[in-house]
Amino acid sequence: MGNIVRVEIVGLGYVGVVTAASLARVGHEVYGYDFDHHKVANLRRGIAPIHEPGLPEAIAAGLAAGRLHFAVPEPEAPAPAEVTLIAVGTPIAASGRLDTRAVRRVVLDRAESYRDLGVRGLILIRSTLNPGDTDEIVSSVERAGCADAATVGFHPEFLREGTAIEDFFAPELIVLGGLNETALGGKITALYDGIPGAYHWLRATEAELLKLAGNAWHGVKITFANEIGRIGRAYGCDARRVMQVLTQDRKLNVSPAYMRPGFAYGGSCLPKDIGALGGAASRNAVTVPLVAALPTANDQHWRAAAEPFLGQCERIGLVGVSFKPGTDDVRESPALALGSFLRLRGLGVRYHDPLADLGRAGGAVAEYLSALLGSGGPFASADLRRLVEWSDGLLVTQALPDLPGALRQFEFAGLVVDVVGVPDLASGPWRYVGLCW
């Protein structure tokens, strides 16, 4: 470990808490701040606010070493660290523009603190922004008389839920927007001491657009593969094989990630960032039919998974409700959207998910579920057997361990709609429908 950097992280959501624990593991002195008193109290006890492999261990190690600290910001802000990372939320509005007011408030607050202390600090924004926002924020810092006290840049994250710790320590990209490598005097390389990865120094707007474009590209790949999957099924061929061969052509920069027919996309990033990219284009009179069509195409895909049940089943069991296997995140979950769709058509819906317990949901997640499901949302089945025995139709969105064997043991003979391609699930006494094959 080279230079130890004193780092503060404002916002302890998914990105913030993973970044805090990981930087403490690198060896830095890390202070994490969040206004959620309950979250902060749990973090001080080593309780992770999310399910993420390796995160509880990283938090515990940082606390034990005395390198990781959590607190609620006080009215009188503590002295800023050498580097401030901002990871507060930027929800998207109906206009397609991300709401960055919280980011702007925090940046200005920290810049003024640096100025008042007579020191110079580095403020890196990790929250997703609209193209052009960082330049506007820098201008507001200058207008506040803090230009000589704070250097502000955009530093997007590329962490995948379910593998976030692994991604932090093996990044494909380390992107810095609106910053000068020479002027920073090695602060960035000190921050990521010992972590491999290529540094990319871009204009702030380029870095902002890269973040949105990356998630939009993920959405494009998922939707494209799913459409090819349904076409292949109509012609009696297996599009999984088609896409497997297509992804062998690496010369045209085709990545195998997401390039497989399956279920609709969801989560906190893709729906929001695709909408933000479309909003950025429309504000400049740029027509982007594919990006604009992605949400509609994605909704049509999960609706296609509902069609086999209509007129065939009365009680639908959802095997998995998180937007992505291996996480407990149900934000913008296509499985829940489909469940709500089926309920509105008079069908009974229950679910089983080993990680996502909707009954314990609170805060913004509870509000989202209430808006989506109403007061009579799907009921949880404590174990898979209860769900299977109750259901005459199953929607499989997660490949639970030995699911085909379990269905045989439970003597299930109803309809199975598979949207993820579970091995050996196509053969059994039940009626099987593969969404894209």
C-alpha positions in Angstrom: 0.0 0.0 0.0 1.4 3.4 -1.0 -0.1 6.7 0.1 -3.1 6.3 2.4 -5.9 8.6 1.3 -8.6 10.0 3.6 -11.8 9.5 1.7 -15.4 10.5 2.4 -18.4 9.0 0.6 -21.7 10.8 0.7 -24.6 8.5 0.0 -24.6 4.8 1.2 -26.8 3.2 -1.4 -25.6 0.3 -3.5 -22.7 2.2 -5.1 -21.7 4.1 -2.0 -21.5 1.3 0.5 -19.7 -1.1 -2.0 -17.2 1.7 -2.7 -16.7 2.5 1.0 -16.0 -1.1 2.0 -13.7 -1.7 -1.0 -11.6 1.5 -0.5 -11.2 0.5 3.2 -10.0 -2.9 2.0 -7.4 -1.2 -0.2 -6.1 0.5 3.0 -7.6 4.0 2.9 -9.3 5.8 5.7 -13.0 5.9 4.7 -15.9 7.9 6.1 -19.3 7.1 4.8 -22.3 9.5 5.3 -26.0 9.0 4.9 -29.1 10.6 6.3 -30.8 7.3 6.9 -30.2 6.8 10.7 -31.3 3.2 10.6 -28.9 2.3 7.8 -26.0 4.0 9.5 -26.7 2.3 12.8 -26.7 -1.1 11.1 -23.5 -0.4 9.2 -21.8 0.5 12.4 -22.7 -2.9 13.7 -21.4 -4.5 10.4 -24.8 -5.2 8.9 -24.9 -4.6 5.2 -28.0 -2.8 3.9 -28.1 -5.0 0.7 -27.4 -8.5 -0.4 -24.1 -8.4 -2.2 -21.5 -11.3 -2.1 -18.4 -10.4 -0.1 -19.9 -7.1 1.2 -20.6 -8.1 4.8 -17.0 -9.5 5.1 -15.5 -6.3 3.6 -17.5 -4.1 6.0 -16.5 -6.2 9.0 -12.9 -6.1 8.0 -12.9 -2.4 7.5 -14.6 -1.8 10.9 -12.2 -4.1 12.7 -9.2 -2.4 11.2 -10.5 1.0 12.2 -10.4 2.2 8.6 -14.1 2.3 7.9 -16.5 4.8 9.7 -20.2 5.5 9.2 -22.1 8.6 10.3 -25.2 10.7 9.7 -24.1 14.2 8.5 -24.3 16.8 11.3 -25.6 20.4 10.7 -22.0 21.5 11.0 -20.4 19.4 8.3 -17.2 17.6 9.3 -13.9 18.6 7.8 -13.8 17.3 4.2 -11.3 14.5 3.4 -8.7 14.7 0.6 -11.2 13.1 -1.8 -15.0 13.3 -1.6 -17.0 10.7 -3.6 -20.7 11.5 -4.1 -23.1 8.6 -4.6 -26.5 10.1 -3.8 -29.6 9.2 -5.9 -30.5 10.9 -9.2 -34.1 9.7 -9.9 -35.5 10.3 -13.4 -38.4 12.6 -13.9 -41.2 12.2 -16.4 -39.4 14.6 -18.8 -36.6 12.1 -19.1 -34.2 14.3 -17.2 -32.3 13.0 -14.1 -33.0 15.0 -10.9 -29.5 16.0 -9.8 -30.5 18.5 -7.1 -29.1 16.4 -4.3 -25.8 16.0 -6.1 -25.6 19.8 -6.7 -26.3 20.5 -3.0 -23.7 18.1 -1.7 -21.0 19.3 -4.2 -21.5 22.9 -3.2 -21.6 22.1 0.5 -18.3 20.2 0.3 -16.7 22.8 -1.9 -17.6 25.6 0.5 -16.2 23.5 3.4 -12.9 23.1 1.5 -12.8 26.9 0.9 -13.6 27.8 4.5 -10.8 25.5 5.8 -8.3 27.0 3.3 -7.5 23.6 1.7 -8.0 22.1 -1.7 -9.9 18.9 -2.2 -11.0 16.6 -5.0 -14.8 16.0 -5.5 -15.7 13.0 -7.7 -19.3 12.5 -8.7 -20.2 8.8 -9.0 -24.0 9.5 -9.3 -25.4 9.2 -12.8 -25.8 12.6 -14.5 -27.4 14.2 -17.5 -24.9 15.1 -20.2 -23.6 18.6 -19.4 -24.4 18.5 -15.7 -20.8 18.4 -14.4 -19.9 21.5 -16.4 -22.9 23.3 -14.9 -21.9 22.1 -11.4 -18.3 23.3 -11.9 -19.7 26.7 -13.0 -21.8 26.9 -9.8 -18.8 26.1 -7.7 -16.9 28.9 -9.5 -19.8 31.3 -8.9 -19.7 30.4 -5.2 -16.0 31.5 -5.0 -14.8 27.9 -4.5 -12.8 27.4 -7.7 -9.5 27.5 -5.9 -10.7 25.2 -3.2 -12.3 22.2 -5.0 -11.6 20.3 -8.2 -14.8 18.7 -9.4 -15.1 15.8 -11.9 -17.4 13.0 -13.0 -16.2 9.5 -12.1 -18.9 7.0 -13.3 -19.1 3.5 -11.7 -19.5 0.3 -13.7 -20.4 -2.1 -10.8 -22.8 -4.9 -11.5 -25.2 -6.0 -8.7 -24.2 -9.5 -7.6 -20.5 -9.0 -8.6 -19.9 -5.5 -7.4 -16.9 -6.2 -5.0 -15.3 -8.3 -7.7 -15.9 -5.6 -10.3 -14.3 -2.9 -8.0 -11.1 -4.8 -7.8 -10.9 -5.9 -11.4 -12.3 -3.0 -13.4 -12.4 -2.9 -17.1 -12.6 0.9 -17.1 -11.6 3.6 -14.8 -13.1 6.8 -16.2 -12.4 10.3 -15.1 -14.4 13.1 -16.7 -13.5 16.8 -16.7 -10.2 16.2 -14.8 -6.5 16.8 -15.7 -4.3 13.9 -14.9 -1.2 16.0 -14.3 -2.9 18.6 -12.2 -4.2 16.0 -9.7 -0.7 15.1 -8.6 -1.3 11.3 -8.5 -4.5 11.4 -6.2 -6.4 9.1 -8.5 -3.6 6.5 -8.8 -3.1 6.7 -5.0 -6.9 6.1 -4.6 -6.7 2.9 -6.7 -3.3 1.8 -5.6 -2.8 -1.9 -6.5 -6.0 -2.1 -8.6 -5.4 -3.0 -12.2 -7.4 -1.1 -14.9 -7.0 1.2 -17.8 -7.5 4.9 -17.0 -9.6 7.0 -19.4 -9.4 10.8 -19.1 -12.4 12.3 -20.9 -14.3 15.5 -21.1 -17.0 15.6 -18.4 -19.8 15.4 -21.0 -18.1 12.5 -22.7 -17.9 10.6 -19.4 -21.5 11.4 -18.6 -22.6 10.2 -22.0 -20.4 7.1 -21.7 -22.2 6.0 -18.6 -25.7 6.4 -20.1 -24.6 4.8 -23.4 -23.1 1.8 -21.6 -26.4 1.0 -19.8 -28.4 1.8 -23.0 -26.1 -0.6 -24.9 -26.8 -3.3 -22.3 -30.6 -2.7 -22.8 -30.1 -2.9 -26.6 -28.3 -6.2 -26.3 -30.9 -7.7 -24.0 -33.9 -6.6 -26.1 -32.2 -7.6 -29.4 -31.4 -11.1 -28.2 -35.0 -11.5 -26.9 -36.5 -10.5 -30.2 -34.3 -12.9 -32.1 -35.3 -15.5 -29.6 -39.0 -15.1 -30.4 -38.4 -15.1 -34.1 -36.3 -18.3 -33.8 -39.0 -20.0 -31.8 -41.6 -19.1 -34.5 -39.4 -20.9 -37.1 -38.8 -23.8 -34.8 -35.2 -23.2 -34.2 -33.3 -22.5 -31.0 -32.1 -18.9 -31.0 -29.8 -19.6 -28.1 -27.5 -21.5 -30.5 -27.8 -18.6 -33.0 -26.7 -16.0 -30.5 -24.0 -18.3 -29.2 -22.4 -18.4 -32.6 -23.0 -14.7 -33.2 -21.0 -13.7 -30.1 -18.0 -15.6 -31.3 -17.3 -12.7 -33.7 -15.3 -10.5 -31.4 -13.8 -8.3 -34.2 -16.9 -6.1 -34.3 -16.8 -5.6 -30.6 -19.6 -7.9 -29.7 -19.5 -9.0 -26.1 -21.2 -12.2 -24.8 -22.5 -10.3 -21.8 -26.3 -10.1 -22.0 -26.3 -11.5 -25.5 -28.7 -14.4 -24.8 -32.4 -14.7 -25.2 -34.2 -14.6 -21.8 -36.3 -12.3 -19.8 -36.9 -8.6 -19.8 -34.4 -6.2 -18.2 -35.1 -4.3 -15.0 -33.4 -2.9 -11.9 -32.4 0.6 -10.9 -30.0 1.4 -13.7 -31.1 0.3 -17.1 -34.7 1.7 -17.1 -33.5 5.0 -15.6 -30.5 5.5 -17.8 -32.2 4.5 -21.0 -34.9 7.1 -20.3 -32.2 9.7 -19.5 -30.4 9.0 -22.8 -33.7 9.5 -24.7 -34.4 12.6 -22.7 -31.0 14.0 -23.5 -31.5 13.4 -27.2 -35.0 14.9 -27.4 -33.9 18.1 -25.6 -31.6 18.6 -28.6 -34.1 17.5 -31.3 -32.1 14.3 -32.0 -34.4 11.4 -33.1 -33.4 8.1 -31.5 -36.1 5.5 -32.5 -34.3 2.5 -31.1 -33.6 4.0 -27.7 -37.1 5.5 -27.5 -38.5 2.1 -28.4 -36.6 0.1 -25.8 -39.0 0.5 -22.9 -41.9 -0.5 -25.1 -40.1 -3.4 -26.6 -39.0 -4.5 -23.1 -42.6 -4.3 -21.8 -43.9 -6.3 -24.8 -41.3 -9.0 -24.0 -42.5 -9.6 -20.4 -46.1 -9.4 -21.6 -45.3 -12.2 -24.0 -44.4 -14.3 -21.0 -47.9 -13.8 -19.7 -49.7 -15.0 -22.8 -49.3 -18.8 -22.3 -51.0 -18.5 -18.9 -54.1 -16.6 -20.1 -57.1 -18.9 -20.4 -54.9 -21.9 -19.3 -54.2 -21.3 -15.6 -55.8 -19.8 -12.5 -53.0 -19.7 -10.0 -49.5 -18.5 -11.1 -46.4 -19.1 -9.0 -43.4 -16.8 -9.6 -40.1 -18.6 -9.1 -38.0 -15.5 -8.4 -39.1 -11.8 -8.2 -35.8 -9.9 -8.0 -34.9 -8.1 -11.3 -31.7 -10.2 -11.5 -30.8 -13.6 -10.0 -28.4 -13.5 -7.1 -29.7 -10.2 -5.7 -32.6 -9.0 -3.5 -33.3 -5.9 -5.6 -36.9 -5.8 -6.9 -36.8 -2.3 -8.3 -38.4 -2.3 -11.8 -38.6 -6.1 -11.6 -40.2 -7.5 -14.8 -41.4 -10.5 -12.8 -43.4 -8.2 -10.4 -44.7 -6.2 -13.4 -45.9 -9.5 -15.0 -47.5 -10.6 -11.7 -49.4 -7.3 -11.4 -50.5 -7.7 -15.0 -51.8 -11.3 -14.3 -53.6 -10.2 -11.1 -55.5 -7.4 -13.0 -56.8 -10.2 -15.3 -58.2 -12.1 -12.3 -55.5 -14.7 -11.8 -54.1 -15.6 -8.4 -50.3 -14.8 -8.0 -47.8 -15.9 -5.4 -44.1 -16.0 -5.4 -41.0 -17.7 -3.9 -37.6 -16.0 -3.9 -34.7 -17.1 -1.6 -33.4 -13.6 -1.3 -36.1 -11.0 -2.0 -38.6 -10.8 1.0 -41.1 -8.3 -0.1 -42.8 -8.4 3.3 -39.8 -6.7 4.9 -39.5 -4.0 2.3 -39.5 -0.4 3.4 -38.9 3.1 2.3 -38.8 3.8 -1.5 -39.1 0.1 -2.3 -42.3 -0.2 -0.2 -43.7 2.8 -2.0 -42.8 1.3 -5.4 -44.4 -2.0 -4.5 -47.6 -0.3 -3.2 -47.9 1.7 -6.5 -47.3 -1.4 -8.6 -49.3 -4.0 -6.6 -51.8 -2.2 -4.5 -52.8 -3.5 -1.1 -53.4 -7.0 -2.4 -50.0 -7.8 -3.9 -48.6 -11.3 -4.4 -48.2 -13.4 -1.3 -44.9 -15.1 -0.5 -44.6 -18.9 -0.2 -42.1 -19.7 2.5 -40.6 -22.6 0.5 -40.8 -23.8 -3.1 -42.9 -26.9 -2.3 -45.8 -24.7 -1.0 -45.7 -22.5 -4.1 -45.7 -25.5 -6.4 -48.5 -27.3 -4.6 -50.6 -24.1 -4.8 -49.9 -23.3 -8.5 -51.2 -24.7 -11.7 -48.7 -22.5 -13.7 -45.2 -21.5 -12.9 -43.2 -18.6 -14.3 -39.5 -19.4 -13.8 -37.2 -16.3 -13.7 -34.4 -17.9 -11.7 -32.5 -21.2 -12.0 -32.9 -22.4 -8.5 -30.7 -25.4 -7.5 -32.0 -28.6 -9.2 -35.4 -27.0 -10.0 -36.4 -29.8 -12.5 -35.7 -32.4 -9.8 -37.7 -30.5 -7.3 -40.7 -30.2 -9.7 -40.6 -34.0 -10.3 -40.4 -34.6 -6.5 -43.5 -32.4 -6.0 -45.3 -34.1 -8.9 -46.0 -30.8 -10.7 -48.0 -31.4 -13.9 -49.1 -27.8 -14.8 -47.7 -25.2 -17.1 -44.0 -24.0 -16.8 -43.0 -20.9 -18.6 -39.2 -20.6 -18.6 -37.7 -17.2 -19.3 -34.1 -18.0 -18.4 -33.4 -21.4 -20.0 -33.0 -23.7 -17.0 -31.0 -26.8 -17.9 -33.2 -29.9 -18.2 -36.4 -28.0 -17.4 -37.8 -28.7 -20.9 -38.1 -32.4 -20.1 -40.7 -33.4 -17.5 -44.3 -34.4 -16.9 -45.3 -30.7 -17.0 -46.2 -28.6 -20.0 -43.2 -26.6 -20.9 -43.0 -23.3 -22.8 -39.6 -21.6 -23.4 -40.1 -17.8 -23.9 -37.4 -17.6 -26.6 -36.8 -21.1 -27.7 
